[in-house]
Amino acid sequence: MSIVNSFCFELVSPEKCVFSGEVKSVVLPSENGDITILSGHSSVLSIIRPGIIIVELASGDVYRYVVVDGIADASSSRCTVLSENIFPVDELCIDELDNHIFKITYDIKSVDDVDHKSKLQQLLLDLSLVRDSLR
């Protein structure tokens, strides 16, 4: 019989706590590459890049969430990710994502404000990276 060390993981958006529970591991898309968090992990604070968070429970069940941005705070017994944009992969339709990308591409053409245009271009890039990681 194997003993699985678990830790508390929370995935939080401004609207709600998307996931909270004991997990075996979490893979995070950090700005320096993917990192796997396990029980006993050293403390780390990291910026989240667009990608997929993979959450594995002790039972072996796996949940996947698309994130566009965020911050992760991990310690030996807890990991919390805060992100404004969190989508469970099973609820995210690639066609829906493509529609958002198309709309933003169209909107960029009509924006004159340089700062606003820059933010839309960054969002377009982020969403494109997420879409590519789902294929």
Backbone as CSV, one residue per row, in Angstrom:
resi,resn,N_x,N_y,N_z,CA_x,CA_y,CA_z,C_x,C_y,C_z
1,MET,0.842,-1.175,0.000,0.000,0.000,0.000,0.887,1.237,0.000
2,SER,0.676,2.111,-0.962,1.500,3.307,-1.028,0.820,4.463,-0.316
3,ILE,1.645,5.299,0.239,1.131,6.482,0.921,1.360,7.670,0.002
4,VAL,0.295,8.381,-0.316,0.397,9.545,-1.179,0.362,10.788,-0.308
5,ASN,1.416,11.568,-0.387,1.425,12.840,0.320,0.588,13.825,-0.471
6,SER,-0.295,14.497,0.217,-1.141,15.472,-0.456,-0.930,16.843,0.173
7,PHE,-1.451,17.830,-0.512,-1.393,19.199,-0.011,-2.645,19.927,-0.474
8,CYS,-2.901,21.071,0.118,-4.092,21.858,-0.203,-3.808,22.727,-1.427
9,PHE,-4.697,22.647,-2.415,-4.580,23.485,-3.611,-5.857,24.280,-3.780
10,GLU,-5.694,25.573,-4.085,-6.837,26.435,-4.376,-6.582,27.177,-5.675
11,LEU,-7.606,27.211,-6.522,-7.581,27.942,-7.782,-8.698,28.970,-7.701
12,VAL,-8.326,30.244,-7.681,-9.282,31.295,-7.338,-9.334,32.373,-8.417
13,SER,-10.566,32.726,-8.809,-10.797,33.860,-9.702,-11.470,34.955,-8.876
14,PRO,-11.585,36.176,-9.408,-12.261,37.226,-8.642,-13.716,36.880,-8.303
15,GLU,-14.350,36.053,-9.131,-15.757,35.723,-8.922,-15.978,34.594,-7.928
16,LYS,-15.040,33.615,-7.903,-15.287,32.441,-7.061,-14.025,31.598,-6.900
17,CYS,-14.106,30.668,-5.985,-13.062,29.657,-5.828,-13.414,28.531,-6.804
18,VAL,-12.619,28.362,-7.839,-12.900,27.392,-8.896,-12.608,25.969,-8.432
19,PHE,-11.543,25.806,-7.642,-11.178,24.494,-7.110,-10.538,24.694,-5.752
20,SER,-10.886,23.812,-4.812,-10.254,23.813,-3.494,-10.288,22.389,-2.970
21,GLY,-9.119,21.857,-2.631,-9.101,20.508,-2.092,-7.700,19.960,-1.954
22,GLU,-7.632,18.740,-1.433,-6.365,18.035,-1.263,-5.986,17.386,-2.593
23,VAL,-4.748,17.595,-3.014,-4.282,17.070,-4.295,-2.937,16.363,-4.136
24,LYS,-2.633,15.538,-5.125,-1.341,14.839,-5.163,-0.282,15.718,-5.831
25,SER,-0.672,16.376,-6.937,0.266,17.241,-7.655,-0.484,18.279,-8.473
26,VAL,0.238,19.347,-8.799,-0.290,20.398,-9.663,0.834,20.814,-10.611
27,VAL,0.528,20.857,-11.903,1.491,21.349,-12.887,1.035,22.747,-13.298
28,LEU,1.941,23.716,-13.143,1.623,25.120,-13.416,2.423,25.638,-14.607
29,PRO,1.771,26.405,-15.501,2.506,27.040,-16.595,3.106,28.362,-16.105
30,SER,4.317,28.314,-15.563,4.920,29.537,-15.028,5.687,30.262,-16.129
31,GLU,6.048,31.503,-15.862,6.760,32.287,-16.871,8.138,31.707,-17.188
32,ASN,8.655,30.859,-16.305,9.961,30.235,-16.531,9.845,28.786,-16.982
33,GLY,8.664,28.391,-17.418,8.430,27.011,-17.839,7.480,26.315,-16.883
34,ASP,7.020,25.146,-17.259,6.092,24.399,-16.409,6.801,23.938,-15.141
35,ILE,6.094,24.044,-14.011,6.630,23.539,-12.749,5.602,22.613,-12.114
36,THR,6.086,21.539,-11.525,5.225,20.591,-10.828,5.358,20.829,-9.336
37,ILE,4.221,21.043,-8.689,4.182,21.258,-7.244,3.733,19.953,-6.591
38,LEU,4.504,19.488,-5.620,4.186,18.301,-4.829,4.209,18.683,-3.357
39,SER,3.677,17.823,-2.518,3.748,18.043,-1.075,5.214,18.180,-0.670
40,GLY,5.510,19.149,0.176,6.872,19.369,0.621,7.676,20.292,-0.277
41,HIS,7.033,20.857,-1.295,7.718,21.754,-2.229,8.267,22.965,-1.481
42,SER,9.415,23.443,-1.898,9.959,24.661,-1.293,9.078,25.845,-1.686
43,SER,9.117,26.881,-0.884,8.281,28.057,-1.142,8.678,28.711,-2.460
44,VAL,7.657,29.064,-3.226,7.895,29.717,-4.513,6.725,30.644,-4.819
45,LEU,7.044,31.770,-5.414,6.055,32.718,-5.897,6.345,32.887,-7.378
46,SER,5.348,32.649,-8.233,5.609,32.648,-9.667,4.475,33.305,-10.436
47,ILE,4.827,33.949,-11.531,3.834,34.509,-12.443,3.392,33.389,-13.382
48,ILE,2.081,33.309,-13.599,1.502,32.289,-14.472,1.396,32.848,-15.885
49,ARG,1.843,32.061,-16.858,1.708,32.428,-18.268,0.490,31.698,-18.846
50,PRO,0.044,32.079,-20.032,-1.074,31.363,-20.642,-0.749,29.883,-20.818
51,GLY,-1.694,29.052,-20.422,-1.483,27.615,-20.544,-2.517,26.821,-19.779
52,ILE,-2.147,25.598,-19.420,-3.079,24.690,-18.755,-2.512,24.283,-17.404
53,ILE,-3.343,24.412,-16.376,-3.010,23.909,-15.045,-3.568,22.495,-14.960
54,ILE,-2.722,21.544,-14.567,-3.142,20.148,-14.436,-3.140,19.786,-12.960
55,VAL,-4.301,19.386,-12.457,-4.478,19.050,-11.044,-4.729,17.550,-10.939
56,GLU,-3.886,16.841,-10.176,-4.070,15.404,-9.981,-4.425,15.123,-8.529
57,LEU,-5.556,14.449,-8.342,-5.994,14.055,-7.010,-5.316,12.748,-6.610
58,ALA,-5.340,12.434,-5.322,-4.762,11.172,-4.831,-5.440,9.970,-5.484
59,SER,-6.708,10.118,-5.847,-7.462,9.032,-6.480,-7.004,8.759,-7.912
60,GLY,-6.212,9.678,-8.460,-5.784,9.546,-9.848,-6.606,10.385,-10.807
61,ASP,-7.741,10.920,-10.334,-8.547,11.803,-11.174,-7.730,13.044,-11.521
62,VAL,-7.899,13.519,-12.757,-7.149,14.684,-13.224,-8.127,15.739,-13.727
63,TYR,-7.888,16.978,-13.322,-8.672,18.123,-13.783,-7.722,19.078,-14.489
64,ARG,-8.208,19.673,-15.586,-7.392,20.619,-16.350,-8.137,21.938,-16.469
65,TYR,-7.385,23.020,-16.275,-7.945,24.365,-16.344,-7.079,25.235,-17.238
66,VAL,-7.713,25.966,-18.140,-7.008,26.938,-18.966,-6.907,28.237,-18.178
67,VAL,-5.706,28.821,-18.162,-5.503,30.130,-17.542,-4.786,31.023,-18.547
68,VAL,-5.062,32.307,-18.458,-4.415,33.268,-19.345,-3.314,34.016,-18.603
69,ASP,-3.492,34.172,-17.309,-2.542,34.929,-16.509,-2.718,34.538,-15.055
70,GLY,-1.949,35.141,-14.176,-2.155,34.895,-12.758,-0.864,34.864,-11.979
71,ILE,-1.007,34.476,-10.723,0.131,34.361,-9.825,-0.060,33.114,-8.976
72,ALA,1.030,32.407,-8.728,0.989,31.193,-7.908,1.858,31.396,-6.678
73,ASP,1.338,30.949,-5.543,2.061,31.011,-4.272,2.051,29.600,-3.694
74,ALA,3.223,28.974,-3.640,3.305,27.591,-3.160,4.228,27.499,-1.957
75,SER,3.884,26.582,-1.055,4.731,26.263,0.096,4.712,24.745,0.259
76,SER,5.257,24.253,1.344,5.354,22.804,1.530,4.000,22.118,1.692
77,SER,2.976,22.860,2.142,1.683,22.224,2.411,0.504,22.876,1.689
78,ARG,0.784,23.873,0.838,-0.321,24.603,0.221,0.153,25.255,-1.080
79,CYS,-0.781,25.365,-2.025,-0.510,26.101,-3.261,-1.792,26.835,-3.636
80,THR,-1.654,28.117,-3.904,-2.797,28.930,-4.306,-2.467,29.627,-5.616
81,VAL,-3.396,29.562,-6.564,-3.256,30.278,-7.826,-4.398,31.274,-7.923
82,LEU,-4.050,32.528,-8.180,-5.030,33.584,-8.396,-4.966,33.979,-9.865
83,SER,-6.120,33.975,-10.525,-6.164,34.317,-11.940,-7.518,34.928,-12.278
84,GLU,-7.501,35.926,-13.135,-8.758,36.543,-13.560,-9.482,35.694,-14.593
85,ASN,-8.741,34.867,-15.300,-9.319,34.081,-16.395,-9.029,32.603,-16.197
86,ILE,-10.041,31.857,-15.735,-9.909,30.417,-15.498,-11.070,29.710,-16.188
87,PHE,-10.743,28.714,-17.006,-11.774,27.964,-17.713,-11.498,26.471,-17.579
88,PRO,-12.420,25.702,-17.006,-12.235,24.241,-17.005,-12.180,23.747,-18.449
89,VAL,-11.206,22.909,-18.770,-11.027,22.441,-20.143,-12.274,21.741,-20.656
90,ASP,-12.951,20.965,-19.810,-14.132,20.240,-20.284,-15.303,21.160,-20.601
91,GLU,-15.259,22.404,-20.115,-16.330,23.357,-20.409,-15.955,24.322,-21.527
92,LEU,-14.693,24.334,-21.910,-14.214,25.281,-22.906,-14.296,24.665,-24.291
93,CYS,-15.020,25.308,-25.141,-15.167,24.850,-26.517,-14.136,25.580,-27.381
94,ILE,-13.363,24.834,-28.152,-12.344,25.458,-28.997,-12.986,26.411,-29.994
95,ASP,-14.175,26.074,-30.492,-14.870,26.983,-31.409,-15.183,28.306,-30.723
96,GLU,-15.556,28.241,-29.455,-15.840,29.453,-28.691,-14.572,30.293,-28.547
97,LEU,-13.469,29.641,-28.278,-12.186,30.330,-28.163,-11.806,30.964,-29.503
98,ASP,-12.003,30.239,-30.591,-11.728,30.789,-31.923,-12.595,32.011,-32.210
99,ASN,-13.849,31.984,-31.760,-14.734,33.136,-31.943,-14.216,34.359,-31.194
100,HIS,-13.713,34.158,-29.966,-13.132,35.272,-29.203,-11.909,35.830,-29.933
101,ILE,-11.083,34.952,-30.443,-9.879,35.376,-31.165,-10.261,36.166,-32.414
102,PHE,-11.253,35.690,-33.151,-11.716,36.392,-34.346,-12.243,37.779,-33.994
103,LYS,-13.047,37.863,-32.933,-13.622,39.148,-32.520,-12.530,40.133,-32.112
104,ILE,-11.558,39.679,-31.351,-10.477,40.567,-30.918,-9.654,41.023,-32.122
105,THR,-9.406,40.119,-33.068,-8.672,40.477,-34.287,-9.411,41.580,-35.038
106,TYR,-10.716,41.467,-35.116,-11.541,42.477,-35.775,-11.518,43.791,-34.991
107,ASP,-11.645,43.708,-33.654,-11.667,44.906,-32.805,-10.363,45.693,-32.882
108,ILE,-9.242,45.001,-32.989,-7.939,45.674,-33.037,-7.873,46.651,-34.207
109,LYS,-8.488,46.298,-35.323,-8.446,47.142,-36.519,-9.129,48.486,-36.314
110,SER,-10.103,48.543,-35.411,-10.864,49.778,-35.230,-10.423,50.602,-34.018
111,VAL,-9.405,50.158,-33.305,-8.953,50.869,-32.107,-7.821,51.821,-32.468
112,ASP,-7.972,53.092,-32.044,-6.943,54.095,-32.302,-6.009,54.290,-31.114
113,ASP,-6.525,54.106,-29.898,-5.729,54.301,-28.688,-4.605,53.260,-28.630
114,VAL,-3.370,53.733,-28.553,-2.203,52.851,-28.602,-2.172,51.884,-27.422
115,ASP,-2.470,52.371,-26.216,-2.451,51.498,-25.035,-3.516,50.410,-25.125
116,HIS,-4.720,50.805,-25.533,-5.812,49.833,-25.654,-5.490,48.796,-26.736
117,LYS,-4.942,49.279,-27.851,-4.578,48.371,-28.943,-3.509,47.384,-28.476
118,SER,-2.542,47.874,-27.713,-1.478,47.015,-27.198,-2.036,45.930,-26.274
119,LYS,-2.987,46.296,-25.422,-3.607,45.321,-24.513,-4.394,44.272,-25.293
120,LEU,-5.113,44.703,-26.321,-5.858,43.754,-27.153,-4.906,42.813,-27.899
121,GLN,-3.791,43.344,-28.374,-2.820,42.502,-29.074,-2.219,41.463,-28.129
122,GLN,-1.953,41.866,-26.881,-1.417,40.918,-25.906,-2.452,39.843,-25.580
123,LEU,-3.719,40.249,-25.416,-4.787,39.287,-25.150,-4.934,38.317,-26.320
124,LEU,-4.840,38.840,-27.534,-4.918,37.992,-28.724,-3.788,36.962,-28.735
125,LEU,-2.591,37.393,-28.412,-1.452,36.480,-28.349,-1.662,35.421,-27.271
126,ASP,-2.116,35.851,-26.091,-2.349,34.919,-24.986,-3.397,33.872,-25.342
127,LEU,-4.509,34.319,-25.925,-5.572,33.380,-26.293,-5.106,32.418,-27.391
128,SER,-4.292,32.912,-28.304,-3.761,32.045,-29.362,-2.843,30.974,-28.784
129,LEU,-2.024,31.346,-27.800,-1.154,30.371,-27.143,-1.969,29.306,-26.420
130,VAL,-3.028,29.740,-25.753,-3.892,28.790,-25.046,-4.558,27.854,-26.044
131,ARG,-5.078,28.408,-27.128,-5.732,27.576,-28.152,-4.759,26.535,-28.698
132,ASP,-3.540,26.964,-28.979,-2.546,26.031,-29.517,-2.209,24.924,-28.524
133,SER,-2.227,25.236,-27.231,-1.909,24.211,-26.229,-3.040,23.196,-26.064
134,LEU,-4.232,23.530,-26.517,-5.374,22.613,-26.422,-5.452,21.660,-27.606
135,ARG,-4.771,21.946,-28.655,-4.844,21.109,-29.875,-3.899,19.950,-29.801
